[in-house]
Each structure stands twice: as structure tokens, then as C-alpha cells.
Amino acid sequence: MSSTHTSEEAAAGSESTPAPKRGAATGVKIGIGIAVAACAVGAFIALKKPAATQAEPPRDVPHLDGKFIRYSAAFAQRSKIVFAPAESSSLSPTVSVTGTVEFDPELVAAIGARISGRVRRVVKFPGDPVTTGDILAEVESAELGQAQTAVMSSKAHAEAALANEKREDQLAEARVSSQRDAELAKATALAAKAELYAAEQRVRAFGGSASGEVGVLQLRSPLAGKVVESHVSRGQSVEPSFTAFRVADLRRVWIELDVFERELGHIHAGDIVEISPQTNATVVLAGKVAHVGEIIDVDTRSAPVRVVVENVDGALRPGQSVLAKISTKQEASAVLLLPRDAVTSVDGRPTVFVSHDETSVEPRAVTLGARDGTRVEITSGINAGEKVATSGVFALKSEIFR
């Protein structure tokens, strides 16, 4: 009995203690796997993530420090900043301006028909050389024909009146007729002469000739030169106000300049001027100032200056733009001078950069005076001997005064 009870109890005890479940063990393994994978992904991301971006070094450019502009030695070398002292020297002002080539009014002529008509023939064309009196074209005109026939009629009346005057004078001397008849014949002859003169003058006013072909007007050149414009063709109708040709002698031309008020006082008639086409500065022609305008334009603050240039080789053409350098006759005087490249404009005022130490400058406004081709007078703002930037000026300005 005892042994049987014990074995039953053992069997009951074995049934009361549960065995471990397979599903729970599997779940634990999966959780561990997920944790390992997460660690691996984190490590991979950590390896791929770039290092923290380093701060970029500051730009090596000038900066304002109070009234000074400071920069590094490297910037000065890179921008080729060079200084030169302001020096007193003599200056003969040279005024440089632009201008336009114009015809010399004495050497240009506009030729028109003066009457209504039709172009019968064109003889000369643009570019053709002409001499004084050369025929340019022929125009048929009934009005001219009437005027020419009137001359013929008046001439016949005048000749008859003159013959009658002589006959009456002879009869009066022979006392065959009265003195009164002789005087009346003389008055008639004078009236006939006046009518003839008026008829001839009318033909000349039309540009014709009493001895030419009736009803044909010959357009002739009044001067020697070249045909520069032609506006007619055969069969074309023309009116008195119509300009058919323009003839010019281009061996001498005018240059019209506009000179600013501040420079006008240096220029006088007779000053020597060098003229060059803007398209070819190697061509230099000599001219002289012929006239300085008396009136200043209130809008441009400039006045016209006329220069006369001998243009024998035809290098200049009317309408062309040119560069003019006027060498004034003003006596040279000792003034404070700087190269033109040393002066720049800041807020509309002429400004220079004065050296303060090896790596800083002071922007200083100055007042300009006369100038020549390369230098400019400084009337106020700096003193003689002060060093001013003559190269690298644009680099200093562009980094500070944008």
C-alpha cells in the first residue's frame, strides 16, 4: 500500500508542474534578433553620417574701421595697390571732349529746281566729283519757257524802241520833227530796256539762261567738290522747294564740340586741337578753335565750341563722331597734381584713398581743377607729399562702396 500511494503521488506531482512553452522561447529569440539588427543599422548610419562641417574661413576683403578702410597684405598684393605722393608740378590744361563732324557752310551747297518741272536727264550721281558750273541734271519746265520767250519779245521791243530813238534824234537835229517827239522816243526806249531787264531777271531767278534751250533748266554746281546727295531720277516731277542735289568740298570741315562750363574758361579762339575718329585713334588731324559759344545750355551746362580742320585726305566725314584734345594757351602754373586713375567717384563726389599705414587707407573727398591728358589738379582735400592710391583703386571702392 505504501509503495503504491507514493508512486501515485509522484505521478500527481509530475502532472502539477507545467513544462516550458516553445512559443515563449521563440519570441525571446526574435526580440534579441531585432535588437541586434537595430544596433547594426545604427552603427551603419553612424558610419555613413559625414563629420560636422567645419566653419569656412572669412573672405579676405577690406572692411571699414571708423574712417579707415583696412585690408590684409595679401589683398594689397592681389589687388596691386600702389601709392604715389601728391606732388606740385606745372600743368598746361588739356580739355578732352567728343564731337561731331559737320559741313563747312562755305563749302556746301544745296541745288534745287526753283520751279515746277520734270526731270529730263540726270548727269551726276553721289560720289561724282564736280567743278564749278558742271551740269548735274536737266529739268523741263513750261514756266521757264514762258519766261524765256518773254525775254525774246522784250528784246525785240527794246531794239525797235532804240532804233526809233535814234531816228527821232536825227529828225530833231534836222528840225524835221519836234523835240517833243525825240523825247517821247527816248522814254519809250528806256521803258523797253526796263522790260527787257525784268524779263531777263525773271529767267535768272528761275536758274535758267536766256540763251539756253527754251524750256530746259540746267541744274549746275555752284562750287567744286563732290556730289554727296542726290534725290532725283529721270521722269520725276520737282517743285521749287525741292532739294535735288547737295554738293560739298570736304577738304575742310567743322567739328562741333560741347564743352562743360567748368572747362570753358580755359578755351580760347586759336587753341590747337588734335582730332581723331572714335573708330581709329591712330589717325590724328590738327585743327584750331574758331569760335567759343557765348551761351551755356541750362540743361547740359555746356556751350558749343567750333573747330576748323583741314581734311585734305578725307579722313573725316560729316556726321562722324570724333575725339578732340584741346591744348589751351593758359600759362602753366605749379599746382598739386595726381594721376587721373587715382580719382574715383563715391556718392557723386571725387574721392581719393590716402595711405594711413601699410594696410589701411582713408577715403577723402577732393576738389578737382584743371587737367591734361593724364593728370588732374587737386585744389583741396589733400596736402603735398601725402601718399594716394594710384593703382587698385577700383578694388578698394568695389568692396566697400557697393
ZADOBA-871102 format. One record per residue (C-alpha): y, z, x; residue number from 1; chain. Coordinates in steps of 0.2 Angstrom, whole numbers, plus 5000, padded with zeros to 4 digits. Layout:
<site north="Y" up="Z" east="X" nr="NUM" kette="A"/>
...
# end
This chain:
<site north="5000" up="5000" east="5000" nr="1" kette="A"/>
<site north="5012" up="5004" east="5013" nr="2" kette="A"/>
<site north="5010" up="4989" east="5023" nr="3" kette="A"/>
<site north="5012" up="4978" east="5008" nr="4" kette="A"/>
<site north="5028" up="4986" east="5002" nr="5" kette="A"/>
<site north="5035" up="4984" east="5020" nr="6" kette="A"/>
<site north="5032" up="4965" east="5020" nr="7" kette="A"/>
<site north="5040" up="4963" east="5003" nr="8" kette="A"/>
<site north="5055" up="4972" east="5009" nr="9" kette="A"/>
<site north="5056" up="4961" east="5024" nr="10" kette="A"/>
<site north="5055" up="4946" east="5013" nr="11" kette="A"/>
<site north="5068" up="4953" east="5002" nr="12" kette="A"/>
<site north="5079" up="4957" east="5017" nr="13" kette="A"/>
<site north="5077" up="4939" east="5023" nr="14" kette="A"/>
<site north="5082" up="4932" east="5006" nr="15" kette="A"/>
<site north="5098" up="4943" east="5005" nr="16" kette="A"/>
<site north="5106" up="4937" east="5022" nr="17" kette="A"/>
<site north="5113" up="4919" east="5020" nr="18" kette="A"/>
<site north="5111" up="4906" east="5033" nr="19" kette="A"/>
<site north="5126" up="4897" east="5040" nr="20" kette="A"/>
<site north="5133" up="4881" east="5031" nr="21" kette="A"/>
<site north="5133" up="4864" east="5040" nr="22" kette="A"/>
<site north="5149" up="4858" east="5031" nr="23" kette="A"/>
<site north="5159" up="4873" east="5038" nr="24" kette="A"/>
<site north="5154" up="4869" east="5056" nr="25" kette="A"/>
<site north="5159" up="4851" east="5054" nr="26" kette="A"/>
<site north="5176" up="4855" east="5048" nr="27" kette="A"/>
<site north="5179" up="4866" east="5063" nr="28" kette="A"/>
<site north="5174" up="4852" east="5075" nr="29" kette="A"/>
<site north="5186" up="4839" east="5066" nr="30" kette="A"/>
<site north="5201" up="4851" east="5067" nr="31" kette="A"/>
<site north="5198" up="4853" east="5085" nr="32" kette="A"/>
<site north="5197" up="4834" east="5087" nr="33" kette="A"/>
<site north="5214" up="4832" east="5078" nr="34" kette="A"/>
<site north="5222" up="4845" east="5089" nr="35" kette="A"/>
<site north="5216" up="4836" east="5105" nr="36" kette="A"/>
<site north="5222" up="4819" east="5098" nr="37" kette="A"/>
<site north="5239" up="4826" east="5094" nr="38" kette="A"/>
<site north="5241" up="4833" east="5111" nr="39" kette="A"/>
<site north="5236" up="4817" east="5119" nr="40" kette="A"/>
<site north="5248" up="4807" east="5108" nr="41" kette="A"/>
<site north="5262" up="4820" east="5113" nr="42" kette="A"/>
<site north="5258" up="4818" east="5131" nr="43" kette="A"/>
<site north="5259" up="4799" east="5129" nr="44" kette="A"/>
<site north="5275" up="4799" east="5121" nr="45" kette="A"/>
<site north="5282" up="4811" east="5134" nr="46" kette="A"/>
<site north="5276" up="4799" east="5147" nr="47" kette="A"/>
<site north="5285" up="4784" east="5139" nr="48" kette="A"/>
<site north="5301" up="4793" east="5135" nr="49" kette="A"/>
<site north="5315" up="4787" east="5148" nr="50" kette="A"/>
<site north="5323" up="4800" east="5158" nr="51" kette="A"/>
<site north="5340" up="4806" east="5152" nr="52" kette="A"/>
<site north="5354" up="4793" east="5155" nr="53" kette="A"/>
<site north="5365" up="4798" east="5170" nr="54" kette="A"/>
<site north="5384" up="4798" east="5167" nr="55" kette="A"/>
<site north="5392" up="4781" east="5173" nr="56" kette="A"/>
<site north="5405" up="4784" east="5187" nr="57" kette="A"/>
<site north="5423" up="4782" east="5181" nr="58" kette="A"/>
<site north="5432" up="4765" east="5184" nr="59" kette="A"/>
<site north="5442" up="4763" east="5200" nr="60" kette="A"/>
<site north="5458" up="4759" east="5192" nr="61" kette="A"/>
<site north="5476" up="4765" east="5194" nr="62" kette="A"/>
<site north="5482" up="4779" east="5182" nr="63" kette="A"/>
<site north="5499" up="4787" east="5178" nr="64" kette="A"/>
<site north="5503" up="4804" east="5186" nr="65" kette="A"/>
<site north="5520" up="4808" east="5179" nr="66" kette="A"/>
<site north="5532" up="4795" east="5185" nr="67" kette="A"/>
<site north="5520" up="4788" east="5198" nr="68" kette="A"/>
<site north="5505" up="4776" east="5197" nr="69" kette="A"/>
<site north="5491" up="4782" east="5208" nr="70" kette="A"/>
<site north="5476" up="4772" east="5214" nr="71" kette="A"/>
<site north="5462" up="4773" east="5227" nr="72" kette="A"/>
<site north="5462" up="4765" east="5244" nr="73" kette="A"/>
<site north="5448" up="4754" east="5238" nr="74" kette="A"/>
<site north="5458" up="4747" east="5223" nr="75" kette="A"/>
<site north="5473" up="4744" east="5235" nr="76" kette="A"/>
<site north="5461" up="4734" east="5247" nr="77" kette="A"/>
<site north="5453" up="4725" east="5232" nr="78" kette="A"/>
<site north="5469" up="4720" east="5224" nr="79" kette="A"/>
<site north="5478" up="4715" east="5240" nr="80" kette="A"/>
<site north="5493" up="4727" east="5238" nr="81" kette="A"/>
<site north="5505" up="4723" east="5251" nr="82" kette="A"/>
<site north="5523" up="4731" east="5254" nr="83" kette="A"/>
<site north="5538" up="4725" east="5262" nr="84" kette="A"/>
<site north="5555" up="4733" east="5264" nr="85" kette="A"/>
<site north="5571" up="4728" east="5254" nr="86" kette="A"/>
<site north="5582" up="4720" east="5267" nr="87" kette="A"/>
<site north="5601" up="4715" east="5267" nr="88" kette="A"/>
<site north="5602" up="4696" east="5271" nr="89" kette="A"/>
<site north="5613" up="4681" east="5266" nr="90" kette="A"/>
<site north="5610" up="4671" east="5251" nr="91" kette="A"/>
<site north="5616" up="4654" east="5245" nr="92" kette="A"/>
<site north="5611" up="4654" east="5227" nr="93" kette="A"/>
<site north="5599" up="4640" east="5221" nr="94" kette="A"/>
<site north="5598" up="4638" east="5202" nr="95" kette="A"/>
<site north="5581" up="4631" east="5196" nr="96" kette="A"/>
<site north="5580" up="4623" east="5179" nr="97" kette="A"/>
<site north="5571" up="4610" east="5169" nr="98" kette="A"/>
<site north="5580" up="4595" east="5161" nr="99" kette="A"/>
<site north="5578" up="4578" east="5153" nr="100" kette="A"/>
<site north="5582" up="4560" east="5160" nr="101" kette="A"/>
<site north="5595" up="4551" east="5149" nr="102" kette="A"/>
<site north="5603" up="4534" east="5150" nr="103" kette="A"/>
<site north="5619" up="4532" east="5159" nr="104" kette="A"/>
<site north="5631" up="4527" east="5144" nr="105" kette="A"/>
<site north="5640" up="4515" east="5155" nr="106" kette="A"/>
<site north="5624" up="4506" east="5159" nr="107" kette="A"/>
<site north="5615" up="4504" east="5142" nr="108" kette="A"/>
<site north="5620" up="4493" east="5128" nr="109" kette="A"/>
<site north="5613" up="4491" east="5110" nr="110" kette="A"/>
<site north="5614" up="4472" east="5104" nr="111" kette="A"/>
<site north="5614" up="4468" east="5086" nr="112" kette="A"/>
<site north="5617" up="4453" east="5075" nr="113" kette="A"/>
<site north="5633" up="4459" east="5067" nr="114" kette="A"/>
<site north="5630" up="4448" east="5052" nr="115" kette="A"/>
<site north="5616" up="4444" east="5040" nr="116" kette="A"/>
<site north="5604" up="4431" east="5045" nr="117" kette="A"/>
<site north="5586" up="4426" east="5050" nr="118" kette="A"/>
<site north="5579" up="4426" east="5067" nr="119" kette="A"/>
<site north="5575" up="4408" east="5073" nr="120" kette="A"/>
<site north="5569" up="4412" east="5091" nr="121" kette="A"/>
<site north="5566" up="4427" east="5102" nr="122" kette="A"/>
<site north="5568" up="4424" east="5121" nr="123" kette="A"/>
<site north="5567" up="4441" east="5129" nr="124" kette="A"/>
<site north="5555" up="4455" east="5127" nr="125" kette="A"/>
<site north="5553" up="4473" east="5133" nr="126" kette="A"/>
<site north="5552" up="4474" east="5152" nr="127" kette="A"/>
<site north="5560" up="4457" east="5155" nr="128" kette="A"/>
<site north="5574" up="4458" east="5167" nr="129" kette="A"/>
<site north="5591" up="4450" east="5162" nr="130" kette="A"/>
<site north="5608" up="4446" east="5169" nr="131" kette="A"/>
<site north="5624" up="4447" east="5161" nr="132" kette="A"/>
<site north="5626" up="4433" east="5147" nr="133" kette="A"/>
<site north="5607" up="4430" east="5146" nr="134" kette="A"/>
<site north="5601" up="4424" east="5128" nr="135" kette="A"/>
<site north="5590" up="4437" east="5120" nr="136" kette="A"/>
<site north="5587" up="4429" east="5103" nr="137" kette="A"/>
<site north="5594" up="4416" east="5091" nr="138" kette="A"/>
<site north="5599" up="4420" east="5073" nr="139" kette="A"/>
<site north="5603" up="4408" east="5059" nr="140" kette="A"/>
<site north="5617" up="4413" east="5048" nr="141" kette="A"/>
<site north="5626" up="4404" east="5034" nr="142" kette="A"/>
<site north="5641" up="4416" east="5036" nr="143" kette="A"/>
<site north="5643" up="4412" east="5054" nr="144" kette="A"/>
<site north="5643" up="4393" east="5049" nr="145" kette="A"/>
<site north="5657" up="4395" east="5037" nr="146" kette="A"/>
<site north="5667" up="4404" east="5050" nr="147" kette="A"/>
<site north="5664" up="4391" east="5062" nr="148" kette="A"/>
<site north="5669" up="4377" east="5050" nr="149" kette="A"/>
<site north="5684" up="4386" east="5046" nr="150" kette="A"/>
<site north="5689" up="4386" east="5064" nr="151" kette="A"/>
<site north="5687" up="4367" east="5064" nr="152" kette="A"/>
<site north="5698" up="4365" east="5049" nr="153" kette="A"/>
<site north="5711" up="4376" east="5056" nr="154" kette="A"/>
<site north="5711" up="4367" east="5072" nr="155" kette="A"/>
<site north="5714" up="4351" east="5064" nr="156" kette="A"/>
<site north="5729" up="4358" east="5054" nr="157" kette="A"/>
<site north="5736" up="4365" east="5069" nr="158" kette="A"/>
<site north="5735" up="4349" east="5079" nr="159" kette="A"/>
<site north="5743" up="4340" east="5064" nr="160" kette="A"/>
<site north="5757" up="4353" east="5062" nr="161" kette="A"/>
<site north="5760" up="4352" east="5081" nr="162" kette="A"/>
<site north="5762" up="4333" east="5081" nr="163" kette="A"/>
<site north="5774" up="4334" east="5066" nr="164" kette="A"/>
<site north="5784" up="4347" east="5075" nr="165" kette="A"/>
<site north="5786" up="4336" east="5090" nr="166" kette="A"/>
<site north="5791" up="4321" east="5079" nr="167" kette="A"/>
<site north="5804" up="4331" east="5069" nr="168" kette="A"/>
<site north="5812" up="4337" east="5085" nr="169" kette="A"/>
<site north="5814" up="4319" east="5091" nr="170" kette="A"/>
<site north="5821" up="4313" east="5075" nr="171" kette="A"/>
<site north="5833" up="4328" east="5075" nr="172" kette="A"/>
<site north="5839" up="4324" east="5093" nr="173" kette="A"/>
<site north="5842" up="4306" east="5087" nr="174" kette="A"/>
<site north="5851" up="4313" east="5072" nr="175" kette="A"/>
<site north="5839" up="4303" east="5061" nr="176" kette="A"/>
<site north="5834" up="4319" east="5051" nr="177" kette="A"/>
<site north="5842" up="4335" east="5049" nr="178" kette="A"/>
<site north="5840" up="4350" east="5060" nr="179" kette="A"/>
<site north="5833" up="4360" east="5045" nr="180" kette="A"/>
<site north="5818" up="4348" east="5044" nr="181" kette="A"/>
<site north="5814" up="4351" east="5063" nr="182" kette="A"/>
<site north="5815" up="4370" east="5060" nr="183" kette="A"/>
<site north="5803" up="4368" east="5045" nr="184" kette="A"/>
<site north="5791" up="4358" east="5055" nr="185" kette="A"/>
<site north="5791" up="4371" east="5069" nr="186" kette="A"/>
<site north="5787" up="4385" east="5056" nr="187" kette="A"/>
<site north="5773" up="4375" east="5049" nr="188" kette="A"/>
<site north="5766" up="4373" east="5067" nr="189" kette="A"/>
<site north="5767" up="4392" east="5070" nr="190" kette="A"/>
<site north="5758" up="4396" east="5054" nr="191" kette="A"/>
<site north="5744" up="4383" east="5058" nr="192" kette="A"/>
<site north="5742" up="4391" east="5075" nr="193" kette="A"/>
<site north="5740" up="4408" east="5067" nr="194" kette="A"/>
<site north="5727" up="4402" east="5055" nr="195" kette="A"/>
<site north="5718" up="4395" east="5070" nr="196" kette="A"/>
<site north="5718" up="4411" east="5080" nr="197" kette="A"/>
<site north="5712" up="4421" east="5065" nr="198" kette="A"/>
<site north="5698" up="4409" east="5061" nr="199" kette="A"/>
<site north="5693" up="4410" east="5080" nr="200" kette="A"/>
<site north="5694" up="4429" east="5080" nr="201" kette="A"/>
<site north="5683" up="4430" east="5065" nr="202" kette="A"/>
<site north="5669" up="4420" east="5074" nr="203" kette="A"/>
<site north="5671" up="4431" east="5089" nr="204" kette="A"/>
<site north="5669" up="4446" east="5078" nr="205" kette="A"/>
<site north="5653" up="4439" east="5072" nr="206" kette="A"/>
<site north="5647" up="4437" east="5090" nr="207" kette="A"/>
<site north="5647" up="4418" east="5089" nr="208" kette="A"/>
<site north="5657" up="4404" east="5098" nr="209" kette="A"/>
<site north="5667" up="4390" east="5090" nr="210" kette="A"/>
<site north="5660" up="4378" east="5102" nr="211" kette="A"/>
<site north="5642" up="4383" east="5099" nr="212" kette="A"/>
<site north="5629" up="4376" east="5087" nr="213" kette="A"/>
<site north="5635" up="4378" east="5069" nr="214" kette="A"/>
<site north="5627" up="4392" east="5060" nr="215" kette="A"/>
<site north="5617" up="4399" east="5075" nr="216" kette="A"/>
<site north="5621" up="4416" east="5083" nr="217" kette="A"/>
<site north="5615" up="4418" east="5101" nr="218" kette="A"/>
<site north="5612" up="4437" east="5105" nr="219" kette="A"/>
<site north="5617" up="4439" east="5123" nr="220" kette="A"/>
<site north="5615" up="4453" east="5135" nr="221" kette="A"/>
<site north="5632" up="4461" east="5140" nr="222" kette="A"/>
<site north="5625" up="4468" east="5156" nr="223" kette="A"/>
<site north="5612" up="4465" east="5169" nr="224" kette="A"/>
<site north="5597" up="4476" east="5169" nr="225" kette="A"/>
<site north="5581" up="4476" east="5159" nr="226" kette="A"/>
<site north="5576" up="4475" east="5141" nr="227" kette="A"/>
<site north="5570" up="4492" east="5136" nr="228" kette="A"/>
<site north="5568" up="4490" east="5117" nr="229" kette="A"/>
<site north="5566" up="4475" east="5105" nr="230" kette="A"/>
<site north="5565" up="4476" east="5086" nr="231" kette="A"/>
<site north="5565" up="4458" east="5081" nr="232" kette="A"/>
<site north="5552" up="4444" east="5078" nr="233" kette="A"/>
<site north="5553" up="4426" east="5073" nr="234" kette="A"/>
<site north="5557" up="4424" east="5055" nr="235" kette="A"/>
<site north="5563" up="4442" east="5052" nr="236" kette="A"/>
<site north="5579" up="4445" east="5042" nr="237" kette="A"/>
<site north="5593" up="4455" east="5050" nr="238" kette="A"/>
<site north="5608" up="4464" east="5044" nr="239" kette="A"/>
<site north="5624" up="4469" east="5053" nr="240" kette="A"/>
<site north="5619" up="4487" east="5055" nr="241" kette="A"/>
<site north="5603" up="4482" east="5063" nr="242" kette="A"/>
<site north="5600" up="4485" east="5082" nr="243" kette="A"/>
<site north="5589" up="4471" east="5088" nr="244" kette="A"/>
<site north="5589" up="4475" east="5107" nr="245" kette="A"/>
<site north="5593" up="4489" east="5120" nr="246" kette="A"/>
<site north="5596" up="4483" east="5137" nr="247" kette="A"/>
<site north="5599" up="4496" east="5151" nr="248" kette="A"/>
<site north="5602" up="4497" east="5170" nr="249" kette="A"/>
<site north="5590" up="4511" east="5176" nr="250" kette="A"/>
<site north="5596" up="4511" east="5194" nr="251" kette="A"/>
<site north="5607" up="4526" east="5189" nr="252" kette="A"/>
<site north="5603" up="4539" east="5176" nr="253" kette="A"/>
<site north="5609" up="4555" east="5170" nr="254" kette="A"/>
<site north="5600" up="4572" east="5170" nr="255" kette="A"/>
<site north="5604" up="4584" east="5156" nr="256" kette="A"/>
<site north="5601" up="4602" east="5160" nr="257" kette="A"/>
<site north="5603" up="4618" east="5150" nr="258" kette="A"/>
<site north="5609" up="4632" east="5162" nr="259" kette="A"/>
<site north="5609" up="4650" east="5156" nr="260" kette="A"/>
<site north="5625" up="4659" east="5155" nr="261" kette="A"/>
<site north="5621" up="4671" east="5169" nr="262" kette="A"/>
<site north="5619" up="4657" east="5182" nr="263" kette="A"/>
<site north="5633" up="4645" east="5175" nr="264" kette="A"/>
<site north="5646" up="4653" east="5186" nr="265" kette="A"/>
<site north="5638" up="4648" east="5202" nr="266" kette="A"/>
<site north="5638" up="4629" east="5197" nr="267" kette="A"/>
<site north="5652" up="4618" east="5200" nr="268" kette="A"/>
<site north="5655" up="4599" east="5200" nr="269" kette="A"/>
<site north="5649" up="4591" east="5216" nr="270" kette="A"/>
<site north="5635" up="4603" east="5219" nr="271" kette="A"/>
<site north="5620" up="4594" east="5227" nr="272" kette="A"/>
<site north="5604" up="4594" east="5216" nr="273" kette="A"/>
<site north="5586" up="4590" east="5220" nr="274" kette="A"/>
<site north="5577" up="4581" east="5206" nr="275" kette="A"/>
<site north="5558" up="4580" east="5204" nr="276" kette="A"/>
<site north="5547" up="4573" east="5190" nr="277" kette="A"/>
<site north="5537" up="4588" east="5182" nr="278" kette="A"/>
<site north="5521" up="4577" east="5184" nr="279" kette="A"/>
<site north="5524" up="4574" east="5203" nr="280" kette="A"/>
<site north="5534" up="4587" east="5213" nr="281" kette="A"/>
<site north="5532" up="4577" east="5229" nr="282" kette="A"/>
<site north="5545" up="4564" east="5223" nr="283" kette="A"/>
<site north="5562" up="4571" east="5227" nr="284" kette="A"/>
<site north="5578" up="4562" east="5222" nr="285" kette="A"/>
<site north="5596" up="4568" east="5227" nr="286" kette="A"/>
<site north="5609" up="4569" east="5214" nr="287" kette="A"/>
<site north="5626" up="4578" east="5211" nr="288" kette="A"/>
<site north="5633" up="4589" east="5197" nr="289" kette="A"/>
<site north="5645" up="4578" east="5187" nr="290" kette="A"/>
<site north="5650" up="4590" east="5173" nr="291" kette="A"/>
<site north="5648" up="4608" east="5168" nr="292" kette="A"/>
<site north="5649" up="4611" east="5150" nr="293" kette="A"/>
<site north="5663" up="4621" east="5143" nr="294" kette="A"/>
<site north="5654" up="4628" east="5128" nr="295" kette="A"/>
<site north="5640" up="4641" east="5128" nr="296" kette="A"/>
<site north="5627" up="4639" east="5114" nr="297" kette="A"/>
<site north="5627" up="4656" east="5105" nr="298" kette="A"/>
<site north="5608" up="4655" east="5101" nr="299" kette="A"/>
<site north="5601" up="4650" east="5118" nr="300" kette="A"/>
<site north="5616" up="4657" east="5129" nr="301" kette="A"/>
<site north="5616" up="4642" east="5139" nr="302" kette="A"/>
<site north="5628" up="4627" east="5142" nr="303" kette="A"/>
<site north="5624" up="4609" east="5147" nr="304" kette="A"/>
<site north="5626" up="4603" east="5165" nr="305" kette="A"/>
<site north="5625" up="4584" east="5168" nr="306" kette="A"/>
<site north="5618" up="4577" east="5185" nr="307" kette="A"/>
<site north="5620" up="4559" east="5190" nr="308" kette="A"/>
<site north="5606" up="4552" east="5200" nr="309" kette="A"/>
<site north="5604" up="4536" east="5209" nr="310" kette="A"/>
<site north="5587" up="4529" east="5203" nr="311" kette="A"/>
<site north="5585" up="4513" east="5213" nr="312" kette="A"/>
<site north="5566" up="4514" east="5214" nr="313" kette="A"/>
<site north="5564" up="4518" east="5196" nr="314" kette="A"/>
<site north="5555" up="4534" east="5199" nr="315" kette="A"/>
<site north="5564" up="4542" east="5183" nr="316" kette="A"/>
<site north="5563" up="4536" east="5166" nr="317" kette="A"/>
<site north="5574" up="4541" east="5151" nr="318" kette="A"/>
<site north="5565" up="4555" east="5141" nr="319" kette="A"/>
<site north="5556" up="4561" east="5156" nr="320" kette="A"/>
<site north="5555" up="4580" east="5160" nr="321" kette="A"/>
<site north="5561" up="4585" east="5177" nr="322" kette="A"/>
<site north="5563" up="4600" east="5188" nr="323" kette="A"/>
<site north="5581" up="4602" east="5196" nr="324" kette="A"/>
<site north="5586" up="4613" east="5210" nr="325" kette="A"/>
<site north="5605" up="4615" east="5211" nr="326" kette="A"/>
<site north="5611" up="4621" east="5228" nr="327" kette="A"/>
<site north="5628" up="4629" east="5224" nr="328" kette="A"/>
<site north="5643" up="4629" east="5235" nr="329" kette="A"/>
<site north="5645" up="4648" east="5234" nr="330" kette="A"/>
<site north="5648" up="4656" east="5251" nr="331" kette="A"/>
<site north="5633" up="4665" east="5257" nr="332" kette="A"/>
<site north="5635" up="4684" east="5257" nr="333" kette="A"/>
<site north="5625" up="4699" east="5263" nr="334" kette="A"/>
<site north="5615" up="4706" east="5249" nr="335" kette="A"/>
<site north="5600" up="4716" east="5245" nr="336" kette="A"/>
<site north="5585" up="4704" east="5243" nr="337" kette="A"/>
<site north="5567" up="4704" east="5238" nr="338" kette="A"/>
<site north="5554" up="4691" east="5236" nr="339" kette="A"/>
<site north="5553" up="4684" east="5218" nr="340" kette="A"/>
<site north="5535" up="4689" east="5217" nr="341" kette="A"/>
<site north="5540" up="4707" east="5219" nr="342" kette="A"/>
<site north="5549" up="4707" east="5202" nr="343" kette="A"/>
<site north="5539" up="4708" east="5186" nr="344" kette="A"/>
<site north="5544" up="4712" east="5168" nr="345" kette="A"/>
<site north="5540" up="4728" east="5160" nr="346" kette="A"/>
<site north="5546" up="4731" east="5142" nr="347" kette="A"/>
<site north="5558" up="4717" east="5144" nr="348" kette="A"/>
<site north="5566" up="4724" east="5160" nr="349" kette="A"/>
<site north="5565" up="4718" east="5178" nr="350" kette="A"/>
<site north="5554" up="4730" east="5187" nr="351" kette="A"/>
<site north="5548" up="4733" east="5205" nr="352" kette="A"/>
<site north="5534" up="4745" east="5212" nr="353" kette="A"/>
<site north="5542" up="4756" east="5225" nr="354" kette="A"/>
<site north="5530" up="4764" east="5238" nr="355" kette="A"/>
<site north="5529" up="4783" east="5236" nr="356" kette="A"/>
<site north="5514" up="4786" east="5248" nr="357" kette="A"/>
<site north="5499" up="4777" east="5254" nr="358" kette="A"/>
<site north="5490" up="4777" east="5237" nr="359" kette="A"/>
<site north="5504" up="4778" east="5224" nr="360" kette="A"/>
<site north="5520" up="4769" east="5218" nr="361" kette="A"/>
<site north="5535" up="4772" east="5207" nr="362" kette="A"/>
<site north="5539" up="4759" east="5194" nr="363" kette="A"/>
<site north="5558" up="4757" east="5194" nr="364" kette="A"/>
<site north="5569" up="4746" east="5184" nr="365" kette="A"/>
<site north="5581" up="4735" east="5193" nr="366" kette="A"/>
<site north="5596" up="4724" east="5190" nr="367" kette="A"/>
<site north="5595" up="4706" east="5196" nr="368" kette="A"/>
<site north="5608" up="4695" east="5204" nr="369" kette="A"/>
<site north="5609" up="4678" east="5212" nr="370" kette="A"/>
<site north="5593" up="4669" east="5218" nr="371" kette="A"/>
<site north="5587" up="4655" east="5228" nr="372" kette="A"/>
<site north="5570" up="4646" east="5229" nr="373" kette="A"/>
<site north="5560" up="4661" east="5235" nr="374" kette="A"/>
<site north="5571" up="4677" east="5234" nr="375" kette="A"/>
<site north="5581" up="4686" east="5222" nr="376" kette="A"/>
<site north="5596" up="4698" east="5224" nr="377" kette="A"/>
<site north="5594" up="4716" east="5218" nr="378" kette="A"/>
<site north="5611" up="4723" east="5213" nr="379" kette="A"/>
<site north="5605" up="4740" east="5208" nr="380" kette="A"/>
<site north="5589" up="4751" east="5206" nr="381" kette="A"/>
<site north="5583" up="4752" east="5224" nr="382" kette="A"/>
<site north="5591" up="4755" east="5241" nr="383" kette="A"/>
<site north="5589" up="4745" east="5258" nr="384" kette="A"/>
<site north="5574" up="4750" east="5268" nr="385" kette="A"/>
<site north="5563" up="4756" east="5253" nr="386" kette="A"/>
<site north="5546" up="4748" east="5253" nr="387" kette="A"/>
<site north="5542" up="4737" east="5237" nr="388" kette="A"/>
<site north="5525" up="4730" east="5232" nr="389" kette="A"/>
<site north="5526" up="4711" east="5236" nr="390" kette="A"/>
<site north="5508" up="4707" east="5233" nr="391" kette="A"/>
<site north="5496" up="4714" east="5220" nr="392" kette="A"/>
<site north="5510" up="4717" east="5208" nr="393" kette="A"/>
<site north="5500" up="4709" east="5193" nr="394" kette="A"/>
<site north="5485" up="4721" east="5196" nr="395" kette="A"/>
<site north="5496" up="4736" east="5196" nr="396" kette="A"/>
<site north="5505" up="4731" east="5180" nr="397" kette="A"/>
<site north="5490" up="4725" east="5170" nr="398" kette="A"/>
<site north="5480" up="4741" east="5172" nr="399" kette="A"/>
<site north="5495" up="4752" east="5167" nr="400" kette="A"/>
<site north="5506" up="4742" east="5156" nr="401" kette="A"/>
<site north="5494" up="4733" east="5145" nr="402" kette="A"/>
# end
